[in-house]
Amino acid sequence: MRSTHVNILGAGQCGTLLATMLARKAMTVSLFERNTDPRGEFAAAGRSINLALSSRGINGLRQAGVLERVGPLLVPMRGRLVHEIDGSTEFLPYGQRDEEQIYSASRGELNKLLLDAADDLDNVEIHFGHALTGYDRAARHARVLDIEADNDYEIEASPIIAADGAGSVMRNALHESGIVGANEILLAHGYKELVIPSGPDGAFQLEPHALHIWPRGEFMLIALPNPGGDFTLTLFMPNEGKVSFASLTTEQAATEFMDKYFADVAPLITDPARSLVENPLGLLGTVRCQHWHDRGDVLLLGDAAHAIVPFHGQGMNLAFEDCVVLDRILDGSDAGWDEVFRQYEDEQHKNANAIADMALENYVEMRDTVRDPKFALRKELSFELERRLPDRFIPRYSMVMFHAEIPYSVAQQRGAVQETLLEEFTNDAETLAQVDIDAAAAAATRQLEPVATI
Ligand SMILES: Cc1cc2nc3c(=O)[nH]c(=O)nc-3n(C[C@H](O)[C@H](O)[C@H](O)COP(=O)(O)OP(=O)(O)OC[C@H]3O[C@@H](n4cnc5c(N)ncnc54)[C@H](O)[C@@H]3O)c2cc1C
């Protein structure tokens, strides 16, 4: 019999959603969070960014019974609005069906709502201000520090699910014991956040139903809408080099940079130069582990297991998918935790690796390729092939964002076949009229099995 009490470390998005899912199947959950309660008076200031939510995340919220409560936090985004350096714009839809849109959500508000949902359940107890400090593998217990009381105590690994984020203390402890084989690669690019406030009467100052991108080759600015009419902007660029965060240390340099590359949007931003100089620089990286669990004692989940760069907007969506997969395996068998964790890793490991790769590739697409006229042509052709062969040809972006039933690893494999095909048939064409669409469709039919047979 597997135990029906679970200790979860980290009340971020992943730990909190999992707590709700497990409690709904009559398990008892103790949730330990290093920070103070973000809903309280002494809330710690966290990352303010908003996040793009798509089908895998929506699935997780639905499965935990909280999707309806999340609705008011969401602003739909139907495509990318690309802002060229000369001020011209082009809208590139994400998909071709009405429901093919993604949603902007405030990280802070979403976390609070997920905490409320977990707190509503009698069988979840949440301990804020309690931090994991270490793990004793031989004794099968973790050490937790009650920060305010300065009191150290033990919790049993029977089991512990560690959702303690990208800098996971548990992952480091398991790595040092030779269990998980973690590998962390920092990107040479980082990010800073800026804000466009709402206009008079809470009006949006840019088109609200789009993810705005200012692609500039080696760097880019993006903007996501918030329900209150403001936008959160994120500048991604190299940390070092001629045009880099290291070169923007004075307000004069930052003003010149904004005027040169983002003249159309700079006047809308609150204190752009000062914000660029003073706001903290966020680091980005990819964490891959060979394994995610230690026997039936400990499992790493969410960013703790597989932090990825944010360029496909999938880190949280993947973390929510982790919860869905684990929940399904628990429903489908009475096996012990060891076997449950093994099955979970077997299924989800290749998917996390696939989206980690695709997220890195998407950075180049967003900051650079999106400006290439061939990119728009290939997108047009991919939509046309999807119309003709809806069960075979689904653009890779759509598979990742709108088709939670297609595993990331399958999206990656099919996406590679499709990309070769798109390149081949658009090589000598400048418009869709010049493409031999019948031949492209015939090639797609030969090379791609129907999705339903996967
Ligand atoms: C700039 C940026 C933009 C992003 N945009 C998107 C997006 O658009 N869409 C998307 O899907 N994803 C996005 N992500 C990724 C997303 O933020 C993460 O994948 C997601 O938050 C992971 O959730 P988590 O619960 O695993 O980790 P976290 O949200 O980091 O939660 C971990 C929790 O554990 C707690 N904790 C840490 N250490 C300890 C300890 N020792 N003891 C106890 N508690 C501890 C932390 O306080 C925190 O509450 C973005 C990330 C960044 C950096």
The ligand as an ORCA input file, in Angstrom:
! r2SCAN-3c Opt
* xyz 0 1
  C      11.189     35.854    -17.602
  C      10.369     34.594    -17.499
  C       9.211     34.501    -18.255
  C       8.446     33.319    -18.207
  N       7.339     33.222    -18.988
  C       6.615     32.096    -18.986
  C       5.440     31.993    -19.787
  O       5.048     32.908    -20.495
  N       4.738     30.806    -19.753
  C       5.144     29.753    -18.998
  O       4.476     28.696    -19.035
  N       6.250     29.832    -18.218
  C       6.990     30.962    -18.187
  N       8.096     31.066    -17.388
  C       8.500     29.899    -16.597
  C       7.703     29.795    -15.296
  O       7.858     30.970    -14.546
  C       8.212     28.598    -14.488
  O       8.398     27.482    -15.304
  C       7.216     28.233    -13.398
  O       7.047     29.338    -12.551
  C       7.702     27.002    -12.614
  O       6.880     26.792    -11.495
  P       7.453     25.996    -10.222
  O       6.345     25.930     -9.259
  O       8.114     24.755    -10.683
  O       8.614     26.932     -9.677
  P       8.463     28.336     -8.926
  O       7.301     29.087     -9.450
  O       9.810     28.981     -8.986
  O       8.117     27.926     -7.425
  C       9.058     27.370     -6.549
  C       8.616     27.672     -5.137
  O       9.484     27.015     -4.223
  C       9.844     27.931     -3.200
  N      11.144     27.522     -2.675
  C      12.357     27.686     -3.234
  N      13.321     27.167     -2.466
  C      12.700     26.647     -1.389
  C      13.144     25.957     -0.225
  N      14.455     25.735     -0.015
  N      12.219     25.546      0.681
  C      10.890     25.785      0.477
  N      10.420     26.444     -0.586
  C      11.310     26.859     -1.523
  C       9.875     29.287     -3.892
  O       9.759     30.342     -2.960
  C       8.670     29.164     -4.808
  O       7.478     29.563     -4.185
  C       8.869     32.233    -17.394
  C      10.019     32.354    -16.622
  C      10.769     33.514    -16.671
  C      12.010     33.608    -15.840
*
